[in-house]
Amino acid sequence: MEVFVADAETRRFLRANRGALRNLGYGLEALRLRTPLDITNPVDHPQIKQVLRELGAGTIERCRLEVRHVRANGSEYDAEVHLYRGELEGRQVILGLARDTTELHTSREALERRNDELAEFAYRTSHDLRAPLVTSGALLERAASFLEADQPGDAADAIRRAREVLGGLEDFTVNILQLAREGVEPVETKRFAPGELVAEALTRVSGVPGFDAIRIESIDGHPKELDSDRDRVRIIIENLVSNAVKYHDPGEPESWVRIETIATPDDRFALEIEDNGLGIPEVHHDRVFEMFARFHPRVSNGTGLGLYLARQAARHLGGELEYHDTGRGSLFRLTLPGGMEPGDVQAEGSRG
Amino acid sequence: MTRTPFRAILSVDDSESDQYLNALAIRDVDPEIEVLAAYDGAEALEILAKLAEPPDLILLDINMPGMDGFGFLEAYVQAYGRDDASLIVMLTSSMLDEDRARGLRYWPVRGFLAKPLGRDWAEKVAALQGGSGSGSDAS
């Protein structure tokens, strides 16, 4: 807090506290040669002059201003100033209390940014919830018309499309729920074999068209169990495995997906999922983990939330999820704290 | 069946199902109309560049991955003038006033229609054309 006392008539400063002198970079003697106009940006001068006039004349007793303070070295900062009319040692004075609001403004900007992100999120979410409902409704209407016109093949096709759209909507709502939980649910650590999660994820995607033609190479290089939040790790692995399978390249004579768990030299757990699929166009590499980023609309009605969610979860667990450009397809690498305390290793040894 | 002045229409939408519905709605009105499909703004520009004659109508979605509807419009008004431009009608499920206002700032945009495209699209487009230019979906 800066405190100033200025003569109401000459407007020269009479006193100032240490905070004011430090913030402004003047010594008391130097400040005494100056008036409020010398320590403020000229843009604010008309308003300051008027306020000083009115305080001096006694038409107002107090007021509040937002001004730019100018330091002795010429640099500036935002300040909120409260001015009061008073008397000191028989002289009419103006008392000023000022506060540097730079930090306040920075946090307000951060809040405003966060607010914009939320508004964008609400907009995208309402669009992504509503659009599939509208579309599937129209598809079912078409199916009914096809049935009336005795075109059962076309009707079946329209119904299949409606189911696909509704399936996408279901994925989206699941992702939104996961996202809501991701931020608030505490990390629950328990021991599990990451290989199990890979197997489960593969079972879940086995119905994806073209799955049978994809050669899956699963290498378990981290045979130890992992102490982590099983649910979060499951979400990450499911997203990565499902992407690798869904976005295979139909033009590729032999599609493959390599899933490898690795015990890193620094005793962390790593999982690499590499494929020779469609990959991500180079121009979009910086957007891979962005919320609502989608890269292959024609192939799958993805939610644009999967990788965002997976990275959030990985970071929440003290790990990281990265994308590596291999020139063909994609390579995602997940690393997590190993959680293998020396005691744990022994316990495992005694068990096996 | 109404005859329409449309010979070719470019439908720009990332959703396979919306493309399918657009094509059906166009065929309902006139099966002779050639329907071109692009799945994002960049693909739409590529298709347009290859055509000898511009399509009579471009149906443009807003939300698309890659180049979205507004990105397309930005590039489109740079590349085409009033002589060789197509009529553009934006399709949207958002109906946000901001989106409308933003779209109408681009001169080729004649108005908005709600998704999905209904069987009465040709009349609605004609109404937009006859309108003041600040047209919107009547329904």
Boltz contact constraints between the chains, C-beta under 6 A:
constraints:
  - contact:
      token1: [A, 127]
      token2: [B, 63]
      max_distance: 6.0
  - contact:
      token1: [A, 127]
      token2: [B, 94]
      max_distance: 6.0
  - contact:
      token1: [A, 130]
      token2: [B, 93]
      max_distance: 6.0
  - contact:
      token1: [A, 131]
      token2: [B, 93]
      max_distance: 6.0
  - contact:
      token1: [A, 134]
      token2: [B, 93]
      max_distance: 6.0
  - contact:
      token1: [A, 134]
      token2: [B, 115]
      max_distance: 6.0
  - contact:
      token1: [A, 135]
      token2: [B, 17]
      max_distance: 6.0
  - contact:
      token1: [A, 135]
      token2: [B, 18]
      max_distance: 6.0
  - contact:
      token1: [A, 138]
      token2: [B, 21]
      max_distance: 6.0
  - contact:
      token1: [A, 138]
      token2: [B, 116]
      max_distance: 6.0
  - contact:
      token1: [A, 161]
      token2: [B, 17]
      max_distance: 6.0
  - contact:
      token1: [A, 165]
      token2: [B, 17]
      max_distance: 6.0
  - contact:
      token1: [A, 294]
      token2: [B, 65]
      max_distance: 6.0
  - contact:
      token1: [A, 297]
      token2: [B, 14]
      max_distance: 6.0
  - contact:
      token1: [A, 297]
      token2: [B, 39]
      max_distance: 6.0
  - contact:
      token1: [A, 297]
      token2: [B, 65]
      max_distance: 6.0
  - contact:
      token1: [A, 298]
      token2: [B, 39]
      max_distance: 6.0
